[in-house]
């Protein structure tokens, strides 16, 4: 079953617009940079994201959201734990991201 991986960022107050755009562009580019070691093929099913525009006022500092979809939990696990492109990206954002939150789910599974 597929897995939806939701990533939320709050950037540090001193992060410039250019730096934020660079991080967001690189986050979305992971779809085209993550290659599965077994198949040698791109394995991120889809990736999208943008700047928060909710009117509810309960973002708790979160300013950017991304949705990354995988065909399987195994693909998601490889992405999170081993993919060099993803791990390099994660290690590169620590100086500009104040808070990151991640929630994963499989559609229709509630237990």
ROMARNU-645375 format. One record per residue: residue in three letters; chain; x, y, z of N, C-alpha, C, O in turn. Coordinates in pm, whole numbers, padded with zeros to 5 digits, always signed. Example, Ala and Ser with C-alpha at 12.3 -4.5 7.8 and 13.67 -1.06 7.14 Angstrom:
2
 resn chain n_east n_north   n_up ca_east ca_north  ca_up c_east c_north   c_up o_east o_north   o_up
  ALA     A +01319  -00569 +00780  +01230   -00450 +00780 +01320  -00330 +00780 +01424  -00332 +00846
  SER     A +01285  -00225 +00708  +01367   -00106 +00714 +01290  +00003 +00787 +01341  +00114 +00804
This chain:
111
 resn chain n_east n_north   n_up ca_east ca_north  ca_up c_east c_north   c_up o_east o_north   o_up
  UNK     A +00084  -00119 +00000  +00000   +00000 +00000 +00088  +00125 +00000 +00197  +00125 +00056
  UNK     A +00040  +00228 -00062  +00114   +00354 -00071 +00123  +00427 +00061 +00040  +00406 +00151
  UNK     A +00222  +00511 +00073  +00242   +00592 +00193 +00252  +00739 +00152 +00324  +00774 +00059
  UNK     A +00177  +00823 +00223  +00185   +00967 +00206 +00269  +01022 +00319 +00243  +00996 +00437
  UNK     A +00371  +01099 +00284  +00470   +01153 +00377 +00451  +01306 +00377 +00478  +01371 +00277
  UNK     A +00406  +01361 +00489  +00381   +01504 +00500 +00494  +01567 +00582 +00524  +01523 +00693
  UNK     A +00555  +01669 +00525  +00667   +01738 +00590 +00629  +01885 +00607 +00587  +01950 +00512
  UNK     A +00645  +01935 +00729  +00611   +02073 +00761 +00734  +02144 +00816 +00806  +02088 +00899
  UNK     A +00759  +02266 +00769  +00875   +02343 +00814 +00833  +02476 +00874 +00738  +02541 +00828
  UNK     A +00905  +02515 +00978  +00905   +02651 +01029 +01049  +02699 +01012 +01141  +02638 +01068
  UNK     A +01070  +02804 +00937  +01203   +02856 +00915 +01243  +02951 +01028 +01157  +03014 +01090
  UNK     A +01372  +02961 +01052  +01423   +03053 +01153 +01392  +03196 +01109 +01390  +03225 +00989
  UNK     A +01369  +03286 +01205  +01331   +03424 +01171 +01431  +03496 +01082 +01393  +03584 +01004
  UNK     A +01559  +03460 +01093  +01660   +03531 +01013 +01686  +03466 +00877 +01774  +03510 +00804
  UNK     A +01610  +03362 +00842  +01627   +03298 +00711 +01575  +03391 +00602 +01461  +03438 +00609
  UNK     A +01658  +03418 +00503  +01618   +03508 +00396 +01521  +03439 +00300 +01513  +03316 +00296
  UNK     A +01449  +03519 +00225  +01356   +03465 +00125 +01430  +03379 +00024 +01377  +03277 -00021
  UNK     A +01551  +03417 -00012  +01630   +03340 -00109 +01668  +03203 -00053 +01661  +03103 -00124
  UNK     A +01706  +03199 +00073  +01744   +03072 +00137 +01621  +02982 +00149 +01629  +02862 +00122
  UNK     A +01509  +03039 +00189  +01385   +02961 +00201 +01346  +02903 +00066 +01311  +02786 +00057
  UNK     A +01352  +02983 -00039  +01319   +02934 -00172 +01414  +02822 -00213 +01370  +02723 -00272
  UNK     A +01542  +02836 -00183  +01639   +02732 -00216 +01606  +02601 -00145 +01609  +02494 -00207
  UNK     A +01575  +02608 -00017  +01539   +02486 +00058 +01414  +02422 -00003 +01410  +02301 -00023
  UNK     A +01314  +02503 -00032  +01190   +02450 -00090 +01215  +02387 -00227 +01164  +02280 -00257
  UNK     A +01293  +02454 -00310  +01325   +02400 -00442 +01400  +02267 -00430 +01372  +02172 -00504
  UNK     A +01494  +02260 -00336  +01570   +02136 -00319 +01484  +02025 -00260 +01503  +01908 -00292
  UNK     A +01389  +02061 -00173  +01296   +01961 -00119 +01215  +01899 -00233 +01202  +01777 -00240
  UNK     A +01162  +01982 -00320  +01082   +01931 -00432 +01169  +01856 -00534 +01120  +01764 -00600
  UNK     A +01295  +01894 -00547  +01385   +01828 -00642 +01423  +01687 -00599 +01474  +01609 -00679
  UNK     A +01398  +01654 -00473  +01431   +01518 -00429 +01359  +01413 -00513 +01412  +01303 -00534
  UNK     A +01242  +01445 -00562  +01167   +01351 -00648 +01251  +01310 -00768 +01242  +01195 -00812
  UNK     A +01330  +01400 -00820  +01411   +01372 -00938 +01555  +01334 -00905 +01636  +01311 -00995
  UNK     A +01588  +01328 -00777  +01725   +01297 -00736 +01737  +01169 -00655 +01849  +01122 -00631
  UNK     A +01627  +01112 -00612  +01631   +00992 -00530 +01616  +00868 -00618 +01513  +00847 -00682
  UNK     A +01721  +00789 -00620  +01725   +00669 -00705 +01733  +00546 -00615 +01816  +00539 -00525
  UNK     A +01645  +00451 -00641  +01642   +00330 -00560 +01761  +00242 -00593 +01790  +00222 -00711
  UNK     A +01832  +00190 -00493  +01954   +00114 -00518 +01930  -00020 -00589 +02019  -00069 -00659
  UNK     A +01814  -00077 -00572  +01786   -00207 -00635 +01745  -00192 -00780 +01798  -00260 -00868
  UNK     A +01650  -00103 -00805  +01598   -00087 -00942 +01681  +00011 -01024 +01680  +00005 -01147
  UNK     A +01752  +00102 -00957  +01826   +00206 -01029 +01735  +00312 -01088 +01777  +00390 -01174
  UNK     A +01610  +00315 -01042  +01511   +00408 -01097 +01464  +00506 -00991 +01478  +00482 -00871
  UNK     A +01409  +00617 -01038  +01345   +00712 -00947 +01228  +00641 -00880 +01157  +00565 -00946
  UNK     A +01207  +00666 -00752  +01103   +00591 -00681 +01006  +00679 -00603 +00909  +00627 -00546
  UNK     A +01028  +00809 -00597  +00931   +00897 -00533 +00816  +00914 -00632 +00835  +00965 -00743
  UNK     A +00698  +00872 -00592  +00581   +00873 -00681 +00538  +01015 -00717 +00511  +01044 -00834
  UNK     A +00532  +01103 -00618  +00496   +01242 -00643 +00545  +01329 -00528 +00569  +01281 -00417
  UNK     A +00559  +01457 -00558  +00604   +01553 -00457 +00546  +01689 -00490 +00554  +01735 -00604
  UNK     A +00489  +01753 -00391  +00433   +01886 -00409 +00447  +01962 -00278 +00469  +01902 -00172
  UNK     A +00433  +02092 -00284  +00442   +02170 -00162 +00418  +02317 -00188 +00403  +02360 -00302
  UNK     A +00415  +02393 -00079  +00395   +02536 -00092 +00394  +02605 +00042 +00414  +02544 +00146
  UNK     A +00371  +02736 +00035  +00366   +02821 +00154 +00228  +02816 +00215 +00127  +02818 +00144
  UNK     A +00222  +02811 +00347  +00095   +02807 +00418 +00008  +02927 +00381 +00057  +03040 +00372
  UNK     A -00120  +02902 +00361  -00214   +03011 +00341 -00346  +02987 +00415 -00451  +03038 +00376
  UNK     A -00337  +02908 +00523  -00456   +02878 +00601 -00508  +03002 +00673 -00431  +03086 +00718
  UNK     A -00639  +03012 +00681  -00702   +03123 +00754 -00738  +03084 +00898 -00791  +03166 +00972
  UNK     A -00708  +02959 +00937  -00750   +02911 +01069 -00665  +02964 +01184 -00712  +02970 +01298
  UNK     A -00541  +03000 +01157  -00456   +03057 +01262 -00402  +02957 +01362 -00366  +02995 +01473
  UNK     A -00396  +02830 +01326  -00346   +02728 +01419 -00222  +02657 +01363 -00201  +02539 +01388
  UNK     A -00142  +02730 +01288  -00024   +02673 +01225 +00092  +02653 +01322 +00185  +02577 +01293
  UNK     A +00088  +02719 +01436  +00193   +02707 +01537 +00332  +02730 +01479 +00426  +02658 +01513
  UNK     A +00345  +02829 +01393  +00474   +02865 +01337 +00509  +02798 +01206 +00602  +02841 +01138
  UNK     A +00437  +02694 +01169  +00465   +02624 +01043 +00432  +02717 +00927 +00325  +02777 +00922
  UNK     A +00526  +02727 +00832  +00507   +02818 +00719 +00506  +02748 +00584 +00457  +02805 +00486
  UNK     A +00558  +02626 +00576  +00569   +02555 +00448 +00531  +02409 +00466 +00565  +02348 +00567
  UNK     A +00462  +02353 +00368  +00418   +02214 +00375 +00451  +02142 +00245 +00445  +02200 +00136
  UNK     A +00484  +02015 +00259  +00519   +01930 +00144 +00451  +01795 +00160 +00438  +01743 +00270
  UNK     A +00408  +01739 +00047  +00351   +01605 +00046 +00431  +01523 -00053 +00443  +01557 -00171
  UNK     A +00487  +01412 -00002  +00567   +01321 -00083 +00498  +01186 -00078 +00467  +01136 +00030
  UNK     A +00473  +01127 -00196  +00404   +00998 -00200 +00497  +00888 -00248 +00579  +00906 -00338
  UNK     A +00482  +00772 -00182  +00560   +00653 -00214 +00467  +00538 -00246 +00355  +00531 -00194
  UNK     A +00512  +00447 -00330  +00433   +00328 -00364 +00421  +00233 -00246 +00322  +00160 -00235
  UNK     A +00522  +00234 -00157  +00522   +00136 -00048 +00591  +00193 +00075 +00665  +00291 +00068
  UNK     A +00566  +00128 +00189  +00635   +00165 +00312 +00784  +00138 +00298 +00865  +00211 +00356
  UNK     A +00821  +00037 +00224  +00963   +00004 +00204 +01034  +00118 +00131 +01147  +00154 +00165
  UNK     A +00969  +00176 +00029  +01028   +00290 -00041 +01042  +00410 +00052 +01145  +00477 +00053
  UNK     A +00938  +00436 +00131  +00945   +00546 +00228 +01057  +00522 +00328 +01132  +00615 +00361
  UNK     A +01069  +00400 +00377  +01173   +00368 +00475 +01312  +00389 +00417 +01400  +00442 +00485
  UNK     A +01333  +00349 +00293  +01463   +00370 +00229 +01491  +00520 +00217 +01602  +00565 +00246
  UNK     A +01392  +00595 +00174  +01405   +00741 +00159 +01447  +00805 +00291 +01541  +00884 +00295
  UNK     A +01378  +00771 +00398  +01402   +00834 +00528 +01534  +00790 +00590 +01606  +00871 +00648
  UNK     A +01567  +00662 +00578  +01681   +00608 +00652 +01811  +00597 +00574 +01919  +00602 +00633
  UNK     A +01803  +00583 +00439  +01923   +00548 +00366 +01952  +00630 +00241 +02067  +00637 +00199
  UNK     A +01852  +00690 +00180  +01876   +00756 +00052 +01976  +00870 +00069 +01950  +00964 +00144
  UNK     A +02091  +00863 +00000  +02193   +00966 +00019 +02147  +01106 -00019 +02187  +01203 +00046
  UNK     A +02064  +01119 -00122  +02015   +01251 -00162 +01928  +01311 -00052 +01942  +01429 -00018
  UNK     A +01839  +01231 +00004  +01751   +01278 +00111 +01832  +01310 +00237 +01812  +01415 +00298
  UNK     A +01921  +01221 +00276  +02000   +01243 +00397 +02087  +01367 +00385 +02104  +01441 +00482
  UNK     A +02143  +01391 +00267  +02223   +01511 +00243 +02137  +01636 +00256 +02178  +01735 +00317
  UNK     A +02016  +01631 +00200  +01924   +01744 +00211 +01892  +01773 +00358 +01900  +01887 +00403
  UNK     A +01857  +01669 +00433  +01820   +01686 +00574 +01936  +01749 +00652 +01915  +01840 +00732
  UNK     A +02057  +01702 +00627  +02171   +01756 +00702 +02203  +01900 +00662 +02269  +01972 +00737
  UNK     A +02157  +01943 +00546  +02189   +02077 +00497 +02095  +02186 +00548 +02126  +02305 +00533
  UNK     A +01982  +02152 +00608  +01881   +02252 +00641 +01878  +02292 +00788 +01802  +02380 +00827
  UNK     A +01961  +02229 +00869  +01957   +02253 +01013 +01981  +02396 +01056 +01931  +02438 +01160
  UNK     A +02056  +02472 +00978  +02087   +02609 +01017 +01975  +02708 +00982 +01977  +02821 +01029
  UNK     A +01879  +02665 +00900  +01773   +02758 +00859 +01632  +02712 +00900 +01539  +02793 +00900
  UNK     A +01617  +02585 +00933  +01485   +02535 +00974 +01478  +02533 +01126 +01558  +02468 +01193
  UNK     A +01382  +02605 +01179  +01359   +02613 +01323 +01293  +02485 +01374 +01331  +02430 +01477
  UNK     A +01192  +02440 +01299  +01115   +02322 +01340 +01072  +02247 +01216 +01033  +02306 +01116
  UNK     A +01081  +02115 +01225  +01029   +02029 +01118 +00937  +01927 +01184 +00967  +01874 +01291
  UNK     A +00826  +01900 +01118  +00733   +01797 +01164 +00706  +01705 +01047 +00697  +01750 +00932
  UNK     A +00692  +01577 +01076  +00663   +01479 +00972 +00550  +01389 +01021 +00551  +01342 +01134
  UNK     A +00453  +01367 +00933  +00344   +01274 +00959 +00329  +01189 +00834 +00319  +01242 +00723
  UNK     A +00327  +01057 +00851  +00307   +00965 +00740 +00177  +00889 +00762 +00138  +00862 +00875
  UNK     A +00110  +00855 +00653  -00010   +00772 +00665 -00032  +00692 +00539 +00019  +00724 +00431
  UNK     A -00109  +00587 +00556  -00159   +00507 +00445 -00308  +00534 +00435 -00380  +00516 +00533
  UNK     A -00354  +00577 +00319  -00493   +00616 +00302 -00588  +00505 +00345 -00571  +00389 +00306
  UNK     A -00686  +00542 +00425  -00789   +00450 +00469 -00752  +00363 +00587 -00836  +00286 +00634
  UNK     A -00630  +00372 +00637  -00587   +00290 +00751 -00596  +00377 +00876 -00528  +00480 +00886
  UNK     A -00680  +00335 +00971  -00703   +00415 +01091 -00667  +00343 +01220 -00701  +00390 +01328
  UNK     A -00600  +00232 +01210  -00558   +00162 +01332 -00423  +00100 +01314 -00371  +00037 +01407
